[in-house]
Amino acid sequence: MTARLARTQPAVARVLLQVGLTYVSLGRGLAPRALRDIRRGIDEQRFKVDNPDVALASTAGCVLAFLQLSLDRPATFDEADADALAEMLLRMLGMTPASARTVAHRTLPTVDFG
């Protein structure tokens, strides 16, 4: 969902990019939830990483880079690319290709930013 912000909520994406990587170490927002999910993936043996903080840094850096490029070159990326990014990140964390594909292409819940 975060990778789609440049397309769905560009103002939110810009704020996230302004805060940048300092956002990763904040105790609120997306980072603690992402870290919780990474730890859950490790506990359930879906992810094969030794250090959840390294996994968080890796995924956060990739997502922020994707957001920046999506804002800079909006015609270059679409929703399928956001799904492809999610699939790549899940594979990077150690998920099998088939599982990563299934998870990355699930229908996302609707979020109201209003």
Secondary structure, DSSP 8 states (H G I E B T S, - for coil): -GGGHHHH-HHHHHHHHHHGGGGGG-SSSHHHHHHHHHHHHHHTTS---S-HHHHHHHHHHHHHHHHHHHHH-GGG--HHHHHHHHHHHHHHTT--HHHHHHHHTS--------
